[in-house]
Amino acid sequence: MTPDPATEALVYIGPKPTMTYVFQVVTQLNSGAGTVVVKARGNAIGKAVDVVEVVRRRFLEGQVALGAIAIETERLTNRDGREANVSSIAIPLNRTGPLPPAPTAPAPTDSGGAP
């Protein structure tokens, strides 16, 4: 089943701390994104797996399911002009549990002066 691009969010893993990406994924899933795809290349693949596992086991335990993980090798040209093979991974997460309730605005209080 191909995810609907309108409800799919992408999170690309890079050099930032793992928890930065965890919060991005959780925010996307809590805001109604049908599928969040965590993507990484090369040395960041391990961090991508860590991000997905932290989301699944600590933040949204029992509320997300893994989709079909895609792995491939991309042929890239490096700074020296040589071609190199770089591994990549895409890990889709789908929300299975209910969305959290939307925050409500506090009720206005009557703070006009009392006679």
Sequence and secondary structure as in RCSB ss.txt:
>XXXX:A:sequence
MTPDPATEALVYIGPKPTMTYVFQVVTQLNSGAGTVVVKARGNAIGKAVDVVEVVRRRFLEGQVALGAIAIETER
LTNRDGREANVSSIAIPLNRTGPLPPAPTAPAPTDSGGAP
>XXXX:A:secstr
    GGGEEEEE  SS HHHHHHHHHHHHHTT SEEEEEEEGGGHHHHHHHHHHIIIIISTTTEEE   EEEEEE
EE TTS EEEEEEEEEEEEE S              S   
